[in-house]
Amino acid sequence: MTALRGKTLFITGASRGIGLAIALRAARDGANIAIAAKTSDPNPKLEGTIHSAAAEIEKAGGRPLPIVCDIRDEGQVQAAVAGTVARFGGIDICVNNASAISLTPIDKTDPKRFDLMFGINTRGTFVTTQACLPHLKKAENPHVLMMSPPLDMKPQWFAGHVAYSIAKYGMSLCVLGLAEELKKDGVAVNALWPRTTIATAAIKNVLGGDKLMRMSRTPEILADAAHLVFRQPAKTFTGRFLIDDSFLSMVGGVKSFEHYRVDPKMPLAPDFFVPADSLPPPGVEIASLAMLK
């Protein structure tokens, strides 16, 4: 299937992890990919740069445009969007994937860290969407996708890491408001979130190391779910808060999720923010929080 052939995606944080996986899935269709990320030079602690991502995207069949861009700087975002349009002629899809995380309680959260998370997650999402919007309005089937959670307003999702939760929920509040605001323009705005932890640098370096990595799914599950979102009619498929495996099962007809597991011998670890009433597809078992200790 080449549903995204010739389409242009502007993806923040696409030099590695989930953003890169989404880019590579679109590249297999022959899409154009603007890689908007900060990492230009190799970092010993983080795999991937905008240039290595560009090489992978080109090899997969896409047309990459690596752009150094800190989405906290609206000038850099506007320049990145303008460069993308100059290269590819427009923007069809905006993916707000870039995010910062620090799971710290209030007494251990430096205001600078709060500002970093809010600046990247909430403000960066707003600024990026705003810059892409004039071009999305001209697209045939325009989508904005936030990698952010359902708005399940339970204290458990905030206590112990209030700053991070506020910043991530800010992205989801953008979905809630912009989906309604942009209906008249035919621009879809949706959120996508994983049921389980995903094997990324954040899991390895910040949350749980090798064990939690082995209890995770690969970023490809989100890439496949995002690809399915982009194939939906923008005028009617909007304002949704999607959980990856449920969406792939109900809309994509996926029956087995085993190929997404990092280690089939390990139980799957649940991610934050998944509502209790969001049940996994048949055959999928998720570990309890007690099993993670």
N, C-alpha and C positions, 0 to 999 in steps of 0.2 A: 504494500500500500504506500502510495506517495502523496498522502493528503496535504502535506505541507511543502510540496515542491514549489520553489519560487517565492514562498512566504518569507518574511523577515521577522526574526525574533530579536528583541532587545532583552538580554538576560543579565541581571546584576549578580555578582558573585559567581560567575560561570567558569572560573579558572580551575575549580576542583569540586568534588563532592556532588551534591544534588544538582546544583546549577549546571555543572559540566555534563552530568548524566542526561538532563533534560535537553541540553544542546546536542549531544550525540544522537539522541533518539530522533530529534528533528532533522539532523544532518543526514541520517539514513534516508530521509525522504527527498533530500536535495534542497534543504532550506538554507537561507542566509542567516548567519548568527552573529550578532554584535555581542562580544564578550566584554562586558563592562565590569572591571574588577581592579583592585589596587595592586595586585602582585605582578610586577614586571620582572623582577629579578628573583632567582631561586632562593628559597628560605629553607634552612636545614630542618626546621620543625614542621613545615607544611609542604606537602607535595603539590606541584603544579603552579604554573604561571599563566598569564594570558597568552603567551607565545606557545607553550606546550599544549595548552587547550586548543589553540588555533590549528596546530599540527594534527591533533587527534580529530578535530572536526572536519578538516580537509580530507583526511584519510577515510573518514566515514562517509564522505560524499557531499558534505556541505560546503558553503562558502563563508569562511570566517572573517571577522573584522575585530582584531584585538585592540581594546581601548583601555588605557590606564584611566580609571575613574573612581574617585572617592565620592560616594553618593551623599555624603554630608555637605558637600560643596555644590550648591545649585548651579554655579557657573560651569563646573566640570560636567555635570549631568546634561546641561543644555548643549554644551559643546559635543558631548558624546552622542546625543540624539541627532544633532545637526550633521555630524560626521557619518552616522549610520544612514540617514536619509540621502545624503550626498552620494554615498557609495551604492546603496541598494534601491533608492527611489521612494522609500516609504517605510512604515513600520506596521506590521499586522498584529503582532503579539508582544505584550510587555510582561515579563516575568520578574516579579519582585522576590528574589531569592536571598539576597545578601542579608546577613543577620549577625548580631553580636550576642554573646551569652555570658552571663556570670550569675551562677546560682548561689548568691550570698544573701544572708539576712541583713536587715537594715543597718545594724551596727558595724557591719563589715563591708558595706557598699559605699565606696568612695564616690562623691558627687561627680567626679570625672568619669567614672565607670558608668554611672547612671546616664550621664550625657551621651556617652559613646553608644550605649544600647538604644536610647531614645533617638539619637541622631541618625543611626543606621536603620534600625527596625521601623520605627513609626515615621519620623520625618523624612528619611530617605525614600521610603515607599511612597509617601505623598508627593514628594518632589519629582521622583522618577515618573510616576504616573502622570503627573501634571505636564511634564515636558513631552511625554509621548502622545498625549491625548489629541492634539491637533492632527497628527498623522494617523492615529487609530481611527478617528472619525471618517477618514477617507478610505479606509480599508474595507474589503469585501466582507470579511467575517472577523471583526476585531475582538481580541480577548485580552483582559488583564488578569493575571493570576498571582495571588499572594500565597507564599508558603507560610501560612499562619493558621492558628487553631480555631476550632469552633468556639463561639462565645458562651461557654459554660461557666456561669458566674458562681462558682463554688469556692469557699475560702481555701480549700486544699490546694487549689491551683495558684494561689498567691502567697500563702504563708511560707516564710523561709526564703523567698526569692521574689519579693514584691516588685523590685525594679525591672527584672527581666520579664515578669508576667505583664506588667503594664506596657512595656515596649512591644511585646508580641501581640497582645490584645489590641494595641493601637493599630497594628496592621489589619487585624480583623474588623475593627471598627471602620476602617477605610472601605473594606468590602461592603459592610452593611449600608453605609451611606452612599458610596459611589455607585453601587449597583442600581439603586433607586434613582439617583441623580442622572445617570447616563443612559437610562432606558430609552429616553427620547432620541438618543443618538445611535442606538443600536450597538453600544459597546458593552460586552459582557464583562462583569467583574466577579470573580469567584475566589474561594480559598481552598487550599489543599493541604492536608496534614496526615502524617503517618500514624498508623495504629501502634506500631512498634518503634523501638529505637532503630536508627539507620546508621550503618557503618560509615561514619565520616570522621574528619579530624576532630570535631567537637566531642564526639563520643570517646575517641581514643585519648585525647589530651586533656579534656575538661571533666568528663563525667565518670567513666568507669574503666578505662584501660582495655586490655586485651579480652578479659572475660566478657564485658558488656558488648564489645565488638562481635564476639562469637555468638552472642544472643540476639544479634540484630539482623535486619534484612539489608539487602544492598540498595543503593540509591536507584537502581533500575526500576524498582516498583513505583517510585514517584515519577520517574521519567515516563513510564508507560501510562500512568494515570494522567499526567499532564498532557501527553499526546492525545489521549482520549477526550480530555476537556476541550482542547483546541479544535477538535473535529465536530463539536456540538454547535448548533445554530446560535450565534451570539444574541440574536434578538429575543430569544426565549429562555436560553440556558444561562441564567445570571442570578447573583445573590445567593449562591449555594456555598455551604461549608461542608466540604467533602473529606471523608476518610478514605485513604488510598485503596485498601483491599475491598471495602464495601462498594465503592464506586466501580472498581474494575469488575467485581462480581455481578452487580446488579445491572450496570449499563454495558460493560464490555463483555459479559458472558464468561469471564475467567473462572475456571473450576478449581485449579490447583495453584497454590502459591509457594510450593516447596522450592522451586528454582530461584526464588528470591532470598532464601536463607543463607547466611554466611556459613553456619555450621548446623546441618540438620540434626546433629546429635544433642544440641543445646536447646533448652526451652527459649521461646521468644520473649524478650523483655518489653513490657508496655511503655509507651511514650507518655509524656505529660499531656494534660489537657483533653484527653479523649473522654467524652461523657460516658457515664456508667450505663446509659441506655443505648449506647452504640455497640451493638453486638457484632462480633466478627463473623465472616462468612462460614458456611458449613465446613467442618473439617479443620478449621484454624483454632488452635489452642494458644492462649497467652498466659505467661507465667503471672503469678500473684506477686505483689510487691514484697511479700515476705520471702519469696524465693530469691530475691535479688540481694538479700543481706548476707 
